[in-house]
């Protein structure tokens, strides 16, 4: 179960509800539903999670070959990094900003032989395992082209 953004006790106090098994289950369901609605509305989550994220390399932004921008993916700590099926040692990687997490980009050290790329295809070439702060849950829906609002004629 994903974390919720309030506690059962906070809701019970706010509503002045007596704690019962029935009310606890109802409040827990409402908290899960409301928290996932917040995630969906904002198109991101607000709790850390451990896992793997994959990135295309080279990306379509024509960025330097040693730098990977994480965009909306905020990294707290790096566990492992692979590119083109080859493991890159965490000691050969620099995380930015240097002030500490969350990190918004990763660079291979120019003083090492580490490099991104080398896979059969650019798609999903880089895999980063670590603790992620937040990140997009999904992209917002594309605008509908079906109906446009009617404009009133000028008077």
N, C-alpha and C positions, 0 to 999 in steps of 0.2 A: 504494500500500500504506500502511495506517495505521501509525503508530509503535508500537513495542513497549515494554514496561516493564522490559526487561533486555537486555543485549547477548549475542550469541553467545559472546563470549570469557568473560563471567562464568559462563555455563552450563557451558562446557567446563572452566573451572577448578574449578567446584564439583563436577562429576562426574568430574574427572580423565580427560577424554576427549582423545585425540590429534586434532588438527585434520586432517580429511580432507574432500574435496568431498562425500562421501556424508553424513557426520555433520553438516556445515554445513547442508545442505538440510533434514535432519531437524530439527535444532535450530531453524532459521528457521521451519519450519512449526509446530513446537510453541510457539514464542514468539508467533507470530501468533494461534494458537488460544487460548493461555492469556490473552493480552492482551485479546482480544475477549470471552472468558469473564468476565474481571474487569469489563469495561465492562457486559456484560449483567447480571451479578450486582448491580452498584451502580447500574444504570440511569443512567449518565453516563460521559463520557470524561474522561481526565486529561491531555489534550494540547491545545494551542491549535490553532485552525483559522480560516482566513479564509473568510468567506462572508456570506450574507444570512439574516437571521431576520425573520419577519413576525409582527405582533401585531395583535389586534383592537382597534379603538378606536371608541367608548368601550368599555372592558371592563366586565365584569359586577360589578366590585367597588365601583362608585360612588366612585371616587377623584377627586382634583382634575383638572380638564381639562388642566392644563399638565404633569402628572406621569405618567410611564409606569414602573411597576415591572417589572424584568426577571426577577424571581423566580429560577428556577434557572439562568438564562442570565447568565453573568458576562462582561462586555465589557471587553476590554483597551484597545482603541483604536477610535475611530469614524472611518470613512471617509466615509460619506454616510448621509443620513436623508431619507426621503420619507414623506409622509402625504397621503392623498387624491389621489395622483398629482402632488403638488407637492413640489419639493425644498426642504428646510429647511436653511439655511446652518448649517454647524457652529459658526460664531460666535454663532448665536442659540440654542445649546443648552448646557445645563449638565449635567455628568456628576457623579454622586455615588456614593460619598462623596468629598468634596473632597480627601481624603488621597491619592488616586490609585487606579490599577487594582488589582484588578478593580472595575468599577463595577456597582452593582446597580439603579440607576434613572437615568432621563433626564428632564430638565425643559426645557421651552422657556423662554427668558428672558422674564420678565414685562415687561422694558423694551423688547422688540422686538414686531414684529407677527406673529411666527411662532406657529403653532397646530397642534395635532394635529386630525385629522378632516377632513371636507369631501369624503370620497369618496362614491360611489354607495351603498355599504353599509359597515357597521362591520367586516365580516369582512376580516381581513388588510389593514387600512387603513394600518398603519405598517410600513415596510420599513427595517431597519437593516443597513447593510453595515459590517463591521468585523472586527477580530481578536477572536475569542471565546476565553475561557480554558477553560471547560468548559461543560457543559450536559447536560441529559437526553438520552439516546439514544432513549428511548421510555418510555411510562408502564408501571408494573407491571400485570400482568394483574389483572382484576377477580376478586374471590373467587368461588369456585365455589359455587353454591347446590344442586348435585346431591346430595351426601351430607354429612350432618353426623355428627360423631363420636358414637358411642353413649355414653350415660352409664350408669354402673353404678348399680343401685339402692342406696340407702342401707341400711346394715345395722343 
